[in-house]
Amino acid sequence: MSNGNSPEDERPIEDVSDDVSEHAPEGVTEEARPSVGRALQRARVDAGLTVDDITTATRVRIAIVHAIEADDFAPCGGDVYARGHIRTLAKAVGLDPAELVAQFEAENGGRPEPTPSAPLFEAERIRPERRGPNWTAAMVAAIVAVIGFVGFTFVKGGDSGGNEASVAEGSEPSAGASASASASPKKPADPEPDPSDSAIAAAPRDKVTVKVSAIEGRSWISAKDHNGRQLFDGTLAQGASKTFQDNEKVDLVLGDAGAIELYVNGKKIEDDFQPGSVERLTYTKGDPQVG
């Protein structure tokens, strides 16, 4: 193979045609023109170009250039590709592409006869039509099923999350309890006592636990988890309480902060909230602190 240093290194070996013609029998003469590959090689060397130069200019691989210059067209992958490479190389070295292609066809049996159109048409006409599976419809059905499942899971997850956070301590009465309560007067529940030492110790360290108690009166409250999902949004009656828990943080909005008593991670929050004031609070794991 060429190392691309000098076109003289790739100059074709001098023909011995003169010696052969001198000793050839009378009436036997050398062909007037060189082969396609030899013509391309001579023109390249005369132009002062290496195989690397031709490859860079034409994007034809070095191995194919060497093969064509040796009149070996098998690496081209077929006559159609061979004609294309011959045209490209001929233009690069300054030869007539049409003349070299015609010589190639003459030396290789000419162009292949075109396939008659009638038999192909008949074959296509009598060939049974084969239909593949309708992948588009299948994909649409699968996407609809996935969207439905995700939506159902999200709704169920939201319901279960809200119930889990709001049913903890002092939750609002259920539907059945509401029906029975409407028949008889409802008496406010007594304020719950301060959490005991065991309750404080039971608060998980890897989560944030917030207990909200309406001690001084009723108050509207809103609670969300770290994903912004609503845990509770409503009015907390006097004497009632709710406990919220999340892995990272709990965001609170207190409509009447002065009526609320807070415990975060089992510890009471000492505050000076004024009656009727609205407070927005965020609590995380660790020691209680207002975010």
N, C-alpha and C positions, 0 to 999 in steps of 0.2 A: 504493500500500500504506500501511497505517497505521504510524505511528511509535510508537504506544502511548502518546502523551502525553495525549490527551484524548478521551473518547467523543464530545464534541460535534463534533470534527473529522470523525468518521465518521458523523454523523447523516445519514439518508437525505434526499435532495433532496425538498423539499415537493412533494406530489402536485399536479398541475394538474387533478385530477379535478373540483374545484368549477367551474373555468372550463369544463372540457369538458362537465360536466353542464348548465351554464347554456345552452350553445349546442348541446347534443346534440338530435337530433330527438326528437319526442314518442314515448314508449314505450321509449327506449334508456336503461338505468340502469347505474350503476357496480356492480361486484361488491361484495357486502357485506363480504367479508373479504380481507385482503392475502394475497399469496403466501407460501409457506413461508419463503423466504429473507428477504422483507421483514418478516415477523412476527418472525423471529429477530433481525434487525438492530434493529428498533424496541425489542424487549424488552431487548436488550443495552444500547442507548443509554439507555433509561429507567432501567436499573439502575446507570448510571454506570460501566460497564465498557468497556475498550478491547479491541481484538482481541488485543493482547498478553496482557491479563488472562485472556481466554477460553482462549487457547492454553496459558498456564501452568496453568490449572485443569483443562483437559480433555485436554492432550497432543495436541490436534488441530492440525495445522500451520496457520500463518497463511494460506498460500496457499489451503488448502482452506476455511478459515472465510470468507475473502473471496469465494471462488467460490460457496459455498452461499448466502451472503447476497445474491449476485447471481442466485440461482436457476440456477446452472450446476453441475450435479452430475456432470459428466464427470470432473473430477479425483478424484472419490471412488473411481473404479475399478469401478463397478457399482452396481446398485440395492441389493444387500445391504449394501455398505459405506456407501452414502448413507443408508439407514435408520438404521444404527448411529450415524453422525455426527449425524444430526438428533436422535436421542434424547439423545445426550450434550450437544449444544449447548442443547437445550430445557431439560434439567435445570439447566444452568449459569445460564441467564437466567430461570428460574422459570416456564417454560411447561409445558403438558401434553404429554409426549412422544407419547403414544398419539394424541392429536388431530392433531398435526403429521404424524406418520407416515401416518395415514389420509388426510390431505389430500394428502401427497406421492404416495401410491399412486393416489388419484383423479386427480391431475393428470398422472400418468405411466403411465396405462393399467392400474393395479391390480397386484396381485401376479402373478408369472408362474405359469402352471399347473404343478403338480407333474408330473414325468415318470412315466408309468404304470410300476408295478413289474414287471408281467408281461413286457414286451419286454426290460427290462434283465436280468431273471432268465433269459429264454431266451437272450439274447446271452451271458451269463456261462456258461450251461450248455453251449452248443454251441461256445464258444471253445476251441480246442485248448490244452491245458496246456503251458506252456513252462517248462522247467527251466533255470535258470542254472548256471553252473559251480560246483562245490562248493569254494568258496574256503577253507572251514574245513579240509577235508582237505588241500588243497594247502599251506596255511600250516603245518599240523602236520608234513607231510612235509618241508617246507623247514627247519623248526626242528630236526627230528631230524637232517637231513643236516648242518646247520651245527654242531650240538653234537658229532656224530661226527667231523667234520673237525677242529674245535678240539681235541677230546680226543686224536685221533691226532697232530696237530701238537705238542701239549704233551708227549706221551709221547716222540715222536721227538726233540723239542728237548732234553728232559731227558737222554735217553740220549746224544745227540751232545755236549751240554755237559759231561757227566761224563767222557766219553771224552777230549774235547779237553783237559780240565784235568789228568787223571790219567795220560795217556799220555806226557806231556812227557819228563821225565828220570827214568831209573831206575824205570819203571812196573813193576807186577806182571806176572809172566809170563802169557801168554794161555792159553786152554784147551788148545790143542795142546801148548804148552810144558809145561803142568802134567802132561799125560799122559806126556810123555817124561821129565820130571824125576822122576816117581814111580818109574821103572824104575831110575834111577841116583842115587847120593847127591848131594845138593845142597850146594855149597860157598858160603859167604857171599861176596858180592862185595866187592872191595876198596873202601875209602872213596874217594870221588871227590876230586880235588884242588880247591883253591880256584879260583874262576872267574878267568879271565885278564882283562887289561884290555879285550880285545876283547869278551868276554862282557858285562862291565859296561857298556860303551858301547852294546852291542846292545839293552839293555833299553829298550823303548818308553817315551817320556816321557808319553804320553797314557793309559797304563794302569798298573795296579799288578801287579807280578810278584813272587811269593813262592815261594822254593825251600826245601823242608823236607828235611833229610838226617838219617837216624838214624845218628849217628857212634858214640855210646857204647853203644848197645844198641837193642833193638826198643822201639817205642812206638806206642800207639794214637793216631791223629789224626783230626780232623774238620775239613773245610774247606767254607765256603759263600761264594757270591757276594753282591753287594749286594742282590739280590732275595730272599735267604734260600734259594736253591736249593742243594741238596747237591752239592758237587763231588767230595768223597771222604769216606768214613767207614769206617775199617778200621785194621788194624795194619800199620805200616811196619817191615819186617825190618831188622836191623842192616846197615848198609852201603847200604841202598836210599834212594832219594830221589824226591820228587815236586815238580813245579812247577805252580803255580796262577796264573791270570791273569784279571783282570776290569777293566772300564772304570772302576770307582769304588773298590771296596774288597774285601778278602778277610778273612773272619772265621775264626780258627783256634781249635781246642781241642786242647791237647797233653796226652796222658795221662801221659807221663813227660818233662817239659820238660828235665830234666837230660841226657837222651840225645840231644837234638835240636840241630842247628846250622841257623840260619836265614840266608837271604840275601833281602833285600827290595830290589827294583829294582836288582839287581846288587851290592848292598853288604851286607857281613856285619853281622849284628846282634850287638853285644857285650852279652851278658846274664850274669846270675849265677843262672840257674835251678838249683834244687837237684834232685838225683836223686829221682825218684818224685813230684815236685810237679806239680800240674795247673794249667796256665796257659790263660787265655782272652785272645786277642790279636786286634787289628784293625789292618790296615795299609792305607794309602791311597797315592795318587800323591804324588810329591815325595820329599823326604828320608825315609829310614826312621824311623818312630817308632811306638811302641806306642799303639794307640787306647784 
